[in-house]
Amino acid sequence: MWVTAQECMGVAGMPTTASNVRRQLEKFASGKCDVFRKRQGTKAIEYDATILPVDVRAALLLSRGCVETSRGVIELSRPQPQTAAEYDRVQLWQCWERASESQRERAKKWLNAVTLAAELIDAKISVQTAFNSVASELNINATTLRDRYYSAQAFDRKDWAPVMLDKRAGKQVVVKKADYDEEAWDFLLADYLRNEAPTLFKCYERLQITAKEHGWRIPTYKTALRRINKLDKAMVVACREGEHALMRLLPAQQRTVASLATLQWINGDGYQHNVFVKWFNGEIVRPKTWFWQDVKTRRIVGWRCDMTENMDSIRLSFMDVIKKYGIPKDFHITIDNTRAAANKWLTGGTKNRYRFKVREDDPKGLFVVIGGNIHWTSVVAGKGWGQAKPVERAFGVGGMEEYIDKHPALAGAYTGPNPLAKPENYGSRAIDAELFLQTIAEGVAMFNARVGRNTEMCEGRYSFDQVFERDFPNTVVRKPTEEQLRMFLLPAEAVTVKFNGEFTLHAGGSLLNQKNRYHNAALMGISPRKVVVRFDPQNLHGDVYCYTLDGRFICAATCIEKVGFGDTQAAREHSQVRKQLRKATKALTKATIKKDALEVSELMPRLSEPEPPESRVVGIYRPVGNTVTVQQVETEEEYDEQYQASFRRGVQLLAASQKKDPLE
């Protein structure tokens, strides 16, 4: 083996500069002409390695991966790094993922040591020196470091981390399963995975009794518990708690309201108060309040309380909102699809209103008439989804129950949230309705004014009122007209109008079968004959207001009251109305019809009867039969005048005999 001064530079036992190495080599080769020569193709002088001292020659050979023995120089074989295609990197890193945290920490420790040793070896430090230096520095075993270093050489350096794991790390532990008959396991599953949600311990007791009867092999209770715990959690929840609980395993969807304008989107719902209230009619009830809430700011913007959740409380509370704040542009409304909220007088005409029977002649609802876009809350497994409406959170912990139901002014009337949580003074007092309504107003004001709300708009610093007052001036709204407010103020009823413009209103008619008739000449012959009538329930004998099905005003109709049978004054008034109708109709007819029938006849062209078309198809005459037809000649009977005279006399005699008294 021949070497140059450049190749010997830095080897243990040799100088570190090229000039000093050259002088040292010349010293070793002095007096020997056959141990140096010019390297072919270059100007460098190369020397025979045999002139070097033994330790220098050993270090030089080791750096080249060779060792000098009695049999000559032997080249050491080292494993070459495999490519990613030659080993399964995915499986290698899966072992890393399956390893425990402590196993990964130990692997990182050895990875640091092996990487440091590799860097020293790459820097031309001898292998033994590198291993000993790193082992001394990191206080680890040099032999173990050497083994791990050489085991990592078959892999790419970026995959060394999983190679450093213990051999047992990441491996699947195979545990021998206890004897368990499949029928016994099926029995346990069928008993445990039921909607009644029995405890596993009782299910196991029943399994033991049944196993004795059928001779099944069953394991211990702990083994059964481990196998049950390995079942899919979603399946267990669905079988034991139902589909509604299954949906709650999914993380709640978070929606941003930053893009909405204030009051552009509102949502509403009813809240059943846990308070006994003596209502205005004297009945003691737990009233229900309908709340409207702005989705963006979460502020309560309107409410109405009644004995039950009904259309009137929803309608009047909505009127309060638009009367106070106006109707925003691109208005959206989110409500439940309940009988009260989704009735046709509020939501009629909505395409996706799956409530009640939908008819083509249904009147348009008030929400639709003012241009509102209605959105229904989700229904999951036959139950409402409270996450769909932000107003539901106002009814939860720290909400309306704390602000209203537990108010000091209502002490003694609180019922508790359920029959198992009744207070000690349950039923000791019933609050007057006026005081209760005043308490609701105070509670809503406190709810809106509380600062530090953790919502998207309040940011943990502001109250609902502050955010609403800050952002509402930027909302484009239009004030409702008196006509729109009147539509929300008055209840409605759909009626069919007679041809003469008369109709019957059944509002309040269930009492003593009473009805009211109304009339207006503008309704005569109206088409379609079905109209919407809005009325004041407290004044049914006053005027009522008639609208088309799509909400256009027609006229105000007057009530026709019953009069006494002998009331001449009422008869004169009715006659006067008939005269006025007749006179007005004649005047309208005269103004409408400009020509009479004779003028119309004169203007019509004279038309003559057209000539019949000439037939161009001639048929062949074919006589029926082949004998002579005998014609019957009718003979006129001779008139016998004498016979007729005798017949008349006989009739006269018979008539005279019948007129005589039979007693004479």
FILOKOL-645960 format. One record per residue (C-alpha): residue number from 0; y negated, x, z negated. Coordinates in Angstrom, 3 decimals, padded with zeros to 6 digits. Each point is the difference from the previous one (the first is absolute). Layout:
N
R   num      north       east         up
R   NUM          Y          X          Z
...
This chain:
664
R   num      north       east         up
R     0    000.000    000.000    000.000
R     1   -003.357    001.444    001.028
R     2   -003.304   -000.876   -001.670
R     3   -003.670    000.789    000.513
R     4   -002.666    000.847   -002.529
R     5   -001.476   -003.487    000.417
R     6    003.339   -001.637   -000.879
R     7    000.435    002.121   -003.128
R     8   -003.453   -000.739   -001.323
R     9    000.167   -002.087   -003.220
R    10    003.723    000.530   -000.591
R    11    000.906    000.892   -003.566
R    12   -000.250    003.783   -000.471
R    13   -002.317    000.537    003.000
R    14   -003.795    000.328    000.240
R    15   -002.089   -003.002    000.933
R    16   -002.062    001.604    002.787
R    17    001.256    000.924    003.462
R    18   -001.294    003.613   -000.113
R    19    001.667    000.735   -003.334
R    20    003.263   -001.599    001.175
R    21   -000.121    002.160    003.154
R    22   -000.473    003.177   -002.039
R    23    002.856   -001.032   -002.326
R    24    002.339   -000.622    002.960
R    25   -000.948    003.361    001.560
R    26    000.822    001.640   -003.312
R    27    003.444   -001.706   -000.075
R    28    000.687    001.088    003.614
R    29   -001.218    003.595   -000.257
R    30    002.511    002.451    001.417
R    31    002.013   -002.733    001.737
R    32   -000.719   -000.474    003.668
R    33    002.417   -002.845    000.685
R    34   -001.277   -002.458   -002.621
R    35   -003.252   -001.051    001.747
R    36   -000.942   -001.008    003.518
R    37   -002.575   -001.907    002.001
R    38    000.609   -003.740    000.067
R    39    000.542   -001.228    003.517
R    40   -002.937   -001.802    001.504
R    41   -002.456    001.030   -002.749
R    42   -001.713    003.090   -001.352
R    43    001.490   -000.500   -003.505
R    44    002.440    002.492   -001.497
R    45    003.122   -001.527   -001.552
R    46    002.251    001.668   -002.566
R    47    003.655   -000.338   -000.882
R    48    000.389   -002.084   -003.185
R    49    002.545    002.469   -001.382
R    50   -002.774    002.439   -000.917
R    51   -001.433   -002.511   -002.496
R    52    000.910    000.085   -003.674
R    53    002.781   -002.393   -001.023
R    54   -002.243   -002.427   -001.919
R    55   -002.578   -000.087    002.807
R    56    002.691   -000.526    002.615
R    57    001.574   -002.835   -002.077
R    58   -003.333   -001.785   -000.405
R    59   -000.740    000.381    003.706
R    60    003.390   -001.390    000.995
R    61   -000.295   -002.895   -002.465
R    62   -003.361   -000.983    001.422
R    63    001.730   -000.290    003.357
R    64    002.843   -002.015   -001.462
R    65    002.500    002.849    000.009
R    66    001.973    001.930   -002.597
R    67    001.487    003.492    000.350
R    68    003.625    000.271   -001.101
R    69    002.844    002.501    000.329
R    70    000.954   -001.776    003.200
R    71   -003.488    000.309    001.412
R    72   -003.015   -002.315    000.173
R    73    000.869   -003.715   -000.421
R    74   -002.448   -002.748    000.952
R    75   -000.316   -002.731   -002.595
R    76    000.541   -003.547    001.315
R    77   -002.541   -002.517   -001.286
R    78    000.084   -003.729    000.712
R    79   -002.506   -001.026    002.601
R    80   -002.225   -002.987   -000.812
R    81    001.280   -003.162    001.579
R    82   -002.186   -002.280    002.058
R    83   -000.745   -003.557   -001.027
R    84    002.537   -001.199    002.550
R    85    002.770    002.062   -001.676
R    86   -000.308   -001.648   -003.427
R    87   -000.908   -003.516   -001.094
R    88   -003.531    000.209   -001.391
R    89   -000.034   -003.747   -000.759
R    90    003.098    000.231   -002.162
R    91   -001.362    003.153   -001.638
R    92   -003.211   -001.735   -001.082
R    93    001.873   -003.166   -001.007
R    94    001.702    002.149   -002.621
R    95   -003.469    001.026   -001.161
R    96   -001.048   -003.668   -000.299
R    97    003.120   -000.932   -001.944
R    98   -000.434    002.894   -002.449
R    99   -001.534   -000.604   -003.394
R   100   -003.439    001.238   -000.949
R   101    001.392    002.780   -002.200
R   102    002.297    001.184    002.807
R   103   -002.937    000.146    002.390
R   104   -002.040    001.987   -002.526
R   105    002.777    002.624   -000.294
R   106    000.273    000.170    003.779
R   107   -003.757    000.620    000.287
R   108    000.331    002.846   -002.528
R   109    002.707    001.760    002.060
R   110   -001.879   -000.754    003.222
R   111   -002.995    001.903   -001.368
R   112    002.213    002.979   -000.941
R   113    001.893    000.119    003.314
R   114   -003.228   -000.295    001.996
R   115   -001.549    002.877   -001.971
R   116    003.085    002.190    000.574
R   117   -000.050   -000.809    003.717
R   118   -003.650    001.057    000.217
R   119    000.798    003.349   -001.659
R   120    002.912    000.630    002.339
R   121   -002.166   -000.886    002.986
R   122   -002.475    002.621   -001.292
R   123    002.700    002.717    000.462
R   124    000.875    000.097   -003.706
R   125    003.667    000.714   -000.563
R   126    002.167   -003.027   -000.723
R   127    001.173    001.234   -003.364
R   128   -003.514    000.955   -001.024
R   129   -001.315   -003.398    001.091
R   130    002.653   -001.926   -001.954
R   131   -000.459    002.111   -003.129
R   132   -003.794   -000.223    000.137
R   133   -000.044   -003.810    000.409
R   134    002.671   -000.491   -002.672
R   135   -001.984    002.127   -002.445
R   136   -003.260   -001.773    000.838
R   137    001.358   -003.556   -000.308
R   138    002.563    000.736   -002.724
R   139    002.986   -001.180    002.018
R   140    003.395    001.457    000.894
R   141   -000.143    002.404    002.961
R   142    003.573   -000.746    001.098
R   143   -000.666   -003.755    000.108
R   144   -003.208    000.682    001.920
R   145    001.938    002.084    002.524
R   146    002.586   -002.777    000.463
R   147   -002.640   -002.652    000.518
R   148   -001.935    002.236    002.379
R   149    002.987    000.610    002.252
R   150    001.063   -003.679   -000.161
R   151   -003.444   -000.975    001.285
R   152    000.130    002.374    002.988
R   153    002.044   -002.504    002.016
R   154   -002.850   -002.517   -000.081
R   155   -003.547   -000.156    001.205
R   156   -002.500    001.075   -002.642
R   157   -001.691   -003.438   -000.091
R   158    003.375   -001.510   -001.020
R   159    000.674    002.376   -002.894
R   160   -001.044   -002.496   -002.705
R   161    003.092   -002.275    000.215
R   162    002.203    003.113    000.411
R   163   -001.113    001.144   -003.469
R   164    001.440   -003.152   -001.626
R   165    003.080    000.220   -002.158
R   166    003.189   -000.700    001.866
R   167    000.496   -003.224   -001.927
R   168   -003.558   -001.232    000.570
R   169   -000.384   -003.004    002.283
R   170    003.690   -000.647    000.254
R   171    001.302   -003.529   -000.405
R   172    002.067   -000.312   -003.141
R   173    003.182   -001.883    000.691
R   174    000.968   -002.120   -002.971
R   175    003.324   -001.680   -000.134
R   176   -000.521   -003.733   -000.128
R   177    001.695   -002.067   -002.638
R   178    002.662   -002.434    001.055
R   179   -001.704   -003.267    000.878
R   180    001.631   -002.840    001.914
R   181   -002.226   -001.326    002.762
R   182    000.587   -003.582   -001.136
R   183   -001.257    000.893   -003.466
R   184   -003.100    001.667    001.440
R   185   -000.674   -003.005    002.238
R   186    000.353   -002.294   -003.016
R   187   -002.509    002.039   -001.999
R   188   -002.497    000.077    002.870
R   189    000.250   -003.747    000.608
R   190   -000.553   -000.686   -003.699
R   191   -002.855    002.469   -000.472
R   192   -001.956   -000.564    003.230
R   193   -000.996   -003.610   -000.703
R   194   -003.383   -001.727   -000.332
R   195    000.826   -000.757   -003.630
R   196   -000.149    003.798   -000.606
R   197    002.710    000.355   -002.676
R   198    000.221    003.247   -001.953
R   199    002.515    002.550    001.203
R   200    001.650    000.137   -003.417
R   201    000.919   -003.696    000.125
R   202    001.146    000.361    003.593
R   203    002.266    002.841   -001.089
R   204    001.428   -002.172   -002.779
R   205    000.897   -002.674    002.528
R   206    001.474    002.701    002.240
R   207    002.259    001.193   -002.824
R   208    001.345   -003.503   -000.597
R   209    000.578   -000.609    003.702
R   210    001.582    003.434    000.532
R   211    002.649   -000.747   -002.628
R   212    000.849   -003.221    001.799
R   213    000.333    001.612    003.438
R   214    001.174    003.476   -000.990
R   215   -003.036    001.833    001.413
R   216   -000.777    003.607   -000.850
R   217   -003.540    000.371   -001.309
R   218   -001.912    003.053   -001.316
R   219   -002.121    000.249   -003.106
R   220   -003.309   -001.795   -000.423
R   221   -001.972    003.235    000.516
R   222    001.725    000.578    003.330
R   223   -000.855   -003.539    001.080
R   224   -003.594    000.564   -001.097
R   225   -000.256    003.199    002.058
R   226    001.327   -001.746    003.096
R   227   -002.384   -002.915   -000.483
R   228   -002.923    002.411   -000.342
R   229    000.930    001.555    003.348
R   230   -000.432   -003.335    001.793
R   231   -003.011   -000.466    002.229
R   232   -002.915   -001.033   -002.221
R   233   -001.479   -002.357    002.575
R   234    003.310   -001.824    000.346
R   235    000.340   -000.376   -003.767
R   236   -003.523   -001.412   -000.318
R   237    000.520   -002.412    002.898
R   238    003.291   -001.314   -001.417
R   239   -001.090   -000.265   -003.638
R   240   -003.721   -000.817    000.261
R   241   -000.414   -001.486    003.458
R   242   -001.824    000.729    003.221
R   243   -003.421   -000.393   -001.608
R   244    000.745    002.842   -002.425
R   245    001.423    002.059    002.859
R   246   -003.339   -000.121    001.822
R   247   -001.728    001.373   -003.089
R   248    001.932    003.256    000.370
R   249   -002.271    000.849    002.913
R   250   -003.318    001.625   -000.934
R   251   -002.898   -002.438    000.096
R   252   -002.083    000.134    003.145
R   253   -003.545    001.155   -000.661
R   254   -002.755   -001.379    002.209
R   255   -003.520    001.298    000.301
R   256   -002.953   -002.397   -000.100
R   257   -002.664    002.550    000.896
R   258   -000.347   -001.377    003.538
R   259   -000.672   -003.576   -001.175
R   260   -003.403   -001.490   -000.602
R   261   -000.699   -001.567   -003.365
R   262    001.192   -003.634   -000.053
R   263    001.453    000.377    003.512
R   264    003.467   -000.577   -001.431
R   265    000.671   -002.191   -003.039
R   266    003.231   -001.048   -001.656
R   267    000.726   -002.816   -002.398
R   268    002.637   -001.214   -002.408
R   269    000.432   -002.372   -002.912
R   270    000.432    001.074   -003.624
R   271    001.722   -002.206   -002.587
R   272   -001.859    000.355   -003.297
R   273    001.978    000.363   -003.207
R   274   -002.398   -002.220   -001.919
R   275    000.139   -003.641   -001.101
R   276   -003.087   -001.802    001.310
R   277   -001.075   -003.601   -000.589
R   278   -001.050   -000.972    003.503
R   279   -002.760   -002.447    000.903
R   280    002.469   -002.904    000.246
R   281    001.249    000.667   -003.529
R   282    003.299    001.563    001.061
R   283    001.033    003.318   -001.576
R   284    001.110    002.402    002.723
R   285    000.263    003.663    000.929
R   286   -002.530    000.115    002.849
R   287    000.204    002.155    003.086
R   288   -002.887    001.920    001.535
R   289   -000.305    001.063    003.608
R   290   -001.702    003.394    000.405
R   291   -001.496    001.514    003.164
R   292   -000.249    003.815    000.000
R   293   -001.660    002.418    002.410
R   294    002.700    002.347    001.288
R   295   -002.234    003.055    000.394
R   296   -001.852   -000.001   -003.319
R   297    002.594   -002.036   -002.009
R   298   -002.814   -002.195   -001.372
R   299    000.719   -003.640   -000.905
R   300   -002.461   -001.911    002.204
R   301    000.967   -003.627   -000.661
R   302    002.199   -002.241   -002.148
R   303    000.706   -003.636   -000.844
R   304    002.176   -001.376   -002.793
R   305    002.032   -003.217    000.039
R   306    003.023   -001.550   -001.656
R   307    002.228    001.275    002.816
R   308   -000.299    002.189    003.057
R   309   -001.186   -002.346    002.730
R   310   -001.929   -000.125    003.222
R   311   -003.241   -001.085   -001.689
R   312   -000.228    003.039   -002.291
R   313    000.698    002.340    002.931
R   314   -002.455   -001.790    002.274
R   315   -002.825   -000.204   -002.521
R   316    000.426    003.597   -001.195
R   317   -000.132    001.183    003.612
R   318   -003.165   -002.053    000.499
R   319   -001.519    001.805   -003.001
R   320    000.747    003.357    001.656
R   321   -001.548   -000.739    003.397
R   322   -002.917   -001.898   -001.532
R   323   -000.895    002.939   -002.247
R   324    000.766    002.944    002.294
R   325    000.250   -001.412    003.539
R   326    002.688    000.257    002.686
R   327    000.682    003.625    001.052
R   328    000.621    001.033    003.567
R   329    003.721    000.335    000.827
R   330    000.976   -001.913   -003.146
R   331    003.592    000.431   -001.310
R   332    001.770   -002.048   -002.682
R   333    003.328    000.838   -001.682
R   334    001.806   -002.756   -001.917
R   335    003.510   -001.083   -000.939
R   336    001.906   -002.432    002.185
R   337    000.174   -002.600   -002.788
R   338   -000.391   -003.773    000.261
R   339   -003.487    000.100   -001.491
R   340   -001.381    003.061    001.797
R   341    001.612   -000.562    003.413
R   342   -000.796   -003.711    000.344
R   343   -001.197   -001.139    003.407
R   344   -003.527   -000.902   -001.188
R   345   -000.638    003.695   -000.709
R   346    002.259    001.846    002.445
R   347    000.759   -002.555    002.728
R   348   -000.049    001.500    003.490
R   349    001.338    003.383   -001.129
R   350    002.766    001.071    002.378
R   351    002.259    001.516   -002.642
R   352   -000.379   -002.720   -002.658
R   353    003.627   -000.625   -000.959
R   354   -000.726   -002.769   -002.485
R   355    000.352   -003.768    000.476
R   356    000.644   -001.607    003.362
R   357   -002.304    001.334    002.722
R   358   -001.320   -002.588    002.465
R   359   -002.183    000.458    003.044
R   360   -002.579   -002.477   -001.322
R   361   -000.309    001.704   -003.389
R   362   -003.647    000.570   -000.934
R   363   -001.266    003.554   -000.174
R   364   -000.178    001.361   -003.530
R   365   -003.243    000.952   -001.681
R   366    000.880    003.702    000.006
R   367    000.584   -000.164    003.755
R   368   -003.166   -002.023    000.685
R   369   -002.269    002.650   -001.556
R   370    001.751    002.760    001.974
R   371    002.249    001.461   -002.701
R   372    003.153    001.947    000.884
R   373    002.804   -001.105   -002.313
R   374    002.690    002.436   -001.171
R   375    003.059   -001.049   -001.985
R   376    001.513    002.132   -002.735
R   377    003.506    001.359    000.418
R   378    003.072   -001.853   -001.198
R   379    002.939    002.248   -000.901
R   380    003.404   -001.540   -000.699
R   381   -001.574   -003.386   -000.606
R   382   -002.514    001.300   -002.556
R   383   -003.642    000.916    000.207
R   384   -000.987    003.646    000.315
R   385   -002.731    000.628   -002.554
R   386   -000.902    003.386    001.462
R   387   -001.410   -001.735    003.083
R   388   -003.104   -001.355   -001.807
R   389   -002.329    002.168   -002.105
R   390   -001.023   -003.056   -002.040
R   391    003.484   -000.001   -001.558
R   392   -000.990    003.123   -001.942
R   393   -002.808   -001.960   -001.635
R   394    002.660   -002.204   -001.588
R   395    002.045    002.888   -001.422
R   396   -000.359    002.165   -003.085
R   397   -003.611    000.136   -001.163
R   398   -001.013   -002.715    002.472
R   399   -000.965   -003.644   -000.297
R   400    002.307   -000.652   -002.936
R   401   -001.881    002.540   -002.115
R   402   -003.460   -000.988    001.241
R   403    000.478   -003.797   -000.135
R   404    003.179   -001.253   -001.689
R   405   -000.345    002.305   -003.032
R   406   -003.762   -000.471   -000.346
R   407   -001.109   -000.524   -003.627
R   408   -001.523   -003.349    000.927
R   409    003.474   -001.264    000.952
R   410    001.753    001.109   -003.192
R   411    002.770   -002.399   -000.970
R   412    000.478   -001.336    003.524
R   413    001.865    003.009    001.415
R   414    003.622   -000.798    000.912
R   415    001.385    003.436    000.805
R   416    001.258    001.177    003.399
R   417    003.475   -001.527   -000.476
R   418    001.914   -002.161   -002.491
R   419    001.382    003.111   -001.725
R   420   -003.462    001.454   -000.669
R   421   -001.764   -002.867   -001.755
R   422   -002.688    000.983   -002.529
R   423    000.251   -001.059   -003.635
R   424   -002.772   -002.602    000.437
R   425    001.576   -001.513    003.122
R   426   -001.257   -003.528    000.730
R   427   -002.500   -000.092   -002.846
R   428   -002.964   -000.735    002.250
R   429   -000.958   -001.373    003.403
R   430   -003.236    001.253    001.565
R   431   -002.536   -002.362    001.560
R   432   -000.187    000.324    003.768
R   433   -003.719    000.857    000.003
R   434    000.490    002.878   -002.452
R   435    002.971    001.249    002.001
R   436   -001.966    000.046    003.270
R   437   -002.793    001.909   -001.740
R   438    002.564    002.521   -001.285
R   439    001.358    000.495    003.526
R   440   -003.492    000.806    001.257
R   441   -000.508    002.546   -002.788
R   442    003.421    001.565    000.582
R   443   -000.588    000.388    003.746
R   444   -003.386    001.607   -000.668
R   445    001.584    002.503   -002.410
R   446    002.821    000.714    002.445
R   447   -002.449    000.824    002.800
R   448   -002.359    002.035   -002.202
R   449    002.517    002.421   -001.531
R   450   -000.765    003.570    001.130
R   451    002.500    002.753    000.745
R   452    002.266   -001.997    002.288
R   453    002.711    002.143    001.636
R   454   -000.213   -001.448    003.500
R   455   -000.738    001.587    003.351
R   456   -003.613   -001.171    000.005
R   457   -000.756    000.314   -003.729
R   458    001.455    003.542   -000.195
R   459    000.499   -000.278   -003.764
R   460   -003.763   -000.144   -000.621
R   461   -001.430   -003.326    001.139
R   462    000.607   -003.668   -000.732
R   463    000.858   -002.693    002.520
R   464   -003.525   -001.396   -000.323
R   465   -001.639    003.374    000.663
R   466    002.029    000.677    003.134
R   467   -000.559   -003.536    001.294
R   468   -003.765    000.171   -000.541
R   469   -000.098    003.429    001.655
R   470    001.916   -000.905    003.174
R   471   -000.660   -003.713    000.560
R   472   -003.526    000.474    001.473
R   473    001.659    001.790    002.949
R   474    002.208   -002.999    000.851
R   475   -001.066   -002.250    002.880
R   476    000.250   -003.633   -001.146
R   477   -001.201   -003.369    001.261
R   478   -001.068   -002.697   -002.393
R   479    002.058   -003.211    000.201
R   480   -001.757   -003.082    001.311
R   481   -000.371   -003.200   -001.992
R   482    002.623   -001.527    002.258
R   483    002.512    002.747   -000.844
R   484   -000.670   -000.314   -003.723
R   485    000.435   -003.760    000.239
R   486    003.406    000.502    001.623
R   487    001.124    002.083   -002.967
R   488   -001.645   -002.278   -002.554
R   489    001.659   -003.231    001.153
R   490    003.740   -000.660    000.167
R   491    001.437   -001.168    003.299
R   492    002.489   -002.504    001.351
R   493    001.310   -000.474    003.532
R   494   -000.169   -003.611    001.246
R   495    000.663   -001.910    003.208
R   496   -002.982   -001.927    001.385
R   497    000.428   -003.469    001.469
R   498   -001.417   -000.782    003.420
R   499   -003.019   -001.736   -001.557
R   500   -000.983    003.094   -002.009
R   501    001.494   -001.176   -003.296
R   502    002.301    002.013   -002.238
R   503    001.519   -000.246   -003.464
R   504   -000.251    002.714   -002.638
R   505    002.845    000.230   -002.513
R   506   -001.718    002.408   -002.416
R   507    000.711   -001.270   -003.492
R   508    001.862   -002.949    001.479
R   509    003.115    000.498   -002.079
R   510   -001.740   -001.794   -002.876
R   511    000.394   -003.800    000.363
R   512    000.671    000.533    003.714
R   513   -003.726    000.270    000.730
R   514   -001.297    001.219    003.338
R   515   -003.404    000.341    001.589
R   516   -000.975   -000.836    003.582
R   517   -002.702    001.868    001.878
R   518   -001.665   -000.464    003.356
R   519   -002.406    001.595    002.433
R   520   -000.667   -001.034    003.577
R   521    000.167    003.648    001.083
R   522    003.744   -000.077   -000.702
R   523    000.716   -002.829    002.464
R   524    002.574    001.105    002.558
R   525   -000.003    003.582   -001.268
R   526    002.739    002.242    001.332
R   527    002.033    001.345   -001.631
R   528    000.060   -002.819   -002.496
R   529    000.784    002.298   -002.924
R   530   -003.011    001.381   -001.899
R   531   -000.635    001.883   -003.238
R   532   -002.014   -001.872   -002.618
R   533   -001.743    001.879   -002.816
R   534   -001.115   -002.013   -003.003
R   535   -001.348    000.180   -003.523
R   536    002.783   -001.126   -002.372
R   537   -002.626   -001.247   -002.462
R   538   -001.747   -002.188    002.593
R   539    002.575   -001.516    002.316
R   540   -002.295   -002.967    000.759
R   541   -002.617    002.317    001.419
R   542   -000.077    001.593    003.429
R   543    002.889    002.206    001.099
R   544   -000.212    002.738    002.640
R   545    002.220    000.041    003.081
R   546    001.042    003.191    001.816
R   547    002.209    000.837    002.932
R   548    003.270    001.803   -000.644
R   549   -001.634    003.338    000.852
R   550   -002.838   -000.532   -002.502
R   551   -002.854   -001.411    002.155
R   552   -002.182   -002.650   -001.671
R   553    000.099   -003.483    001.580
R   554   -001.854   -002.454   -002.210
R   555   -000.346   -001.520   -003.458
R   556    001.970   -003.214   -000.492
R   557   -001.043   -002.834   -002.331
R   558    002.313   -001.749   -002.431
R   559    000.838   -003.638    000.797
R   560    000.336   -001.796   -003.307
R   561    001.863   -003.270   -000.547
R   562   -002.208   -003.105   -000.558
R   563    000.610   -003.409   -001.566
R   564    001.457   -002.833    002.097
R   565   -003.146   -002.157   -000.350
R   566   -002.608    002.780    000.049
R   567   -002.461   -001.323    002.601
R   568   -002.387    002.894   -000.458
R   569    002.714    002.464    000.985
R   570    000.907   -002.234    002.934
R   571   -003.613    000.042    001.213
R   572   -000.114    003.773   -000.295
R   573    003.249    000.332    001.942
R   574   -001.346   -002.381    002.669
R   575   -003.151    002.073    000.247
R   576    002.118    003.115    000.541
R   577    001.893   -001.769    002.787
R   578   -003.279   -000.983    001.669
R   579   -001.264    003.554   -000.228
R   580    003.220    001.309    001.520
R   581   -000.144   -002.567    002.772
R   582   -003.652    000.748    000.741
R   583    000.509    003.769   -000.043
R   584    003.068   -000.257    002.208
R   585   -001.864   -002.145    002.554
R   586   -002.860    002.477    000.111
R   587    002.414    002.886    000.451
R   588    001.857   -001.882    002.712
R   589   -003.223   -000.768    001.860
R   590   -001.065    003.635   -000.195
R   591    003.396    001.262    001.123
R   592    000.967   -002.393    002.837
R   593   -002.596    000.280    002.800
R   594    001.750   -002.183    002.608
R   595    001.731   -003.371   -000.107
R   596    003.257   -001.012    001.618
R   597   -001.634   -001.436    003.171
R   598   -001.808    003.276    000.640
R   599    003.230    001.868   -000.435
R   600    001.699   -002.371    002.431
R   601   -002.740    000.444    002.598
R   602    000.274    003.771   -000.206
R   603    003.735    000.000    000.582
R   604    001.123    000.455    003.646
R   605    001.737   -002.916    001.727
R   606    003.641    000.813    000.557
R   607    002.258   -001.939    002.426
R   608    003.696   -000.381   -000.382
R   609    001.753    002.680    002.032
R   610    002.300   -000.973    002.842
R   611    003.668    000.153   -000.880
R   612    001.701    003.048    001.466
R   613    002.091   -000.591    003.112
R   614    003.708    000.495   -000.495
R   615    001.487    002.396    002.503
R   616    003.641   -000.478   -001.043
R   617    001.819   -002.967    001.746
R   618    003.285   -001.205   -001.443
R   619    002.850   -001.829    001.931
R   620    000.506   -003.691   -000.816
R   621    003.551   -000.638   -001.154
R   622    000.960   -003.727   -000.583
R   623    002.329   -000.744   -002.961
R   624    003.395   -001.619    000.915
R   625    001.252   -001.315    003.367
R   626   -000.009   -003.864   -000.480
R   627   -002.634   -002.643    000.609
R   628   -002.162   -000.637   -003.084
R   629   -000.185   -003.673   -000.931
R   630   -003.563   -000.996   -000.905
R   631   -000.329   -002.575   -002.772
R   632   -002.553   -002.722    000.803
R   633   -001.726   -001.489   -003.012
R   634   -000.333   -003.800    000.296
R   635   -002.901   -001.748   -001.662
R   636    001.118   -002.940   -002.134
R   637   -001.593   -003.350    000.738
R   638   -002.530   -001.137   -002.640
R   639    001.051   -003.355   -001.592
R   640   -003.190   -001.681   -001.262
R   641    001.806   -003.054   -001.405
R   642    002.248    002.177   -002.131
R   643   -002.966    001.795   -001.478
R   644   -001.726   -003.272   -000.921
R   645    003.058   -001.254   -001.844
R   646    000.274    003.271   -001.911
R   647   -003.602   -000.236   -001.193
R   648    000.472   -003.555   -001.290
R   649    003.042    001.040   -001.978
R   650   -001.878    002.814   -001.651
R   651   -002.847   -002.329   -000.970
R   652    002.401   -002.473   -001.621
R   653    001.655    002.742   -002.018
R   654   -003.329    001.213   -001.279
R   655   -001.055   -003.500   -001.009
R   656    003.188   -000.569   -001.956
R   657   -000.502    003.168   -001.997
R   658   -003.512   -001.025   -001.062
R   659    001.178   -003.259   -001.565
R   660    000.515   -000.173   -003.818
R   661    003.783   -000.102   -000.632
R   662   -000.555   -002.270   -003.017
R   663   -001.555   -002.777    002.156
